[in-house]
Amino acid sequence: MSNGSNSWGVSYSRIAWLESAIQSHENVVRYYRHDDIIMEFDRKDGSSITLICLDEYTLGEAMVYRILQEFPEVNFISVGGNWNGYTREAKQLCLSKNIGLYNSGELTGALWKNEFWKYHQRDDKGNPVYPYKTL
């Protein structure tokens, strides 16, 4: 698992943090990283996730299409830290394709869910909470 370079501008520290979070997650049983920012892993139920590690303050719909063009096998997009987010349009596109789209605050909860792309946090009244941003 060498640390190469990537054309997405993702820093080593972002990759290392996410790699550690995934490898230490109790529902992850096998892990492999390639192309510097692609992380593949299996979960205890036998399902597989192919995740792209990004550091996007706001991920929009066009970027989702770029990801899928370059890495069509991706089914989970990590946009970065708690301060990072995504547009409503990007989230809807990902939901329509059964792709998880999360920042680091949402990530570990989603890894427990069978239909991980549908996971969302809730506020104290039970309403869904998303880190939506505008471009």
WOSULFEN-V344703 format. One record per backbone hydrogen bond with DSSP energy under -0.5 kcal/mol. NH is the residue of the N-H (numbers start at 0). CO is the residue of the C=O. If there is no record, write none. Layout:
NH,CO  NH,CO
This chain:
3,1  8,5  10,8  14,10  15,11  16,12  17,13  18,14  19,15  20,16  21,17  22,18  23,19  24,21  27,24  28,41  29,41  31,39  33,37  36,34  37,33  38,36  38,50  39,31  39,37  40,48  41,29  42,46  43,26  45,42  48,40  50,38  50,48  51,75  52,36  53,51  53,77  55,78  56,54  58,84  59,57  63,59  64,60  65,61  66,62  67,63  68,64  69,65  70,66  73,70  74,49  75,49  76,99  77,51  77,75  78,76  78,101  83,80  84,56  85,130  86,58  90,86  91,87  92,88  93,89  94,90  95,91  96,92  96,93  97,94  98,93  99,74  101,76  103,79  105,102  106,102  107,103  109,105  110,106  111,108  112,108  112,109  115,112  115,113  117,114  118,115  120,128  122,126  125,122  128,120  131,129  132,85
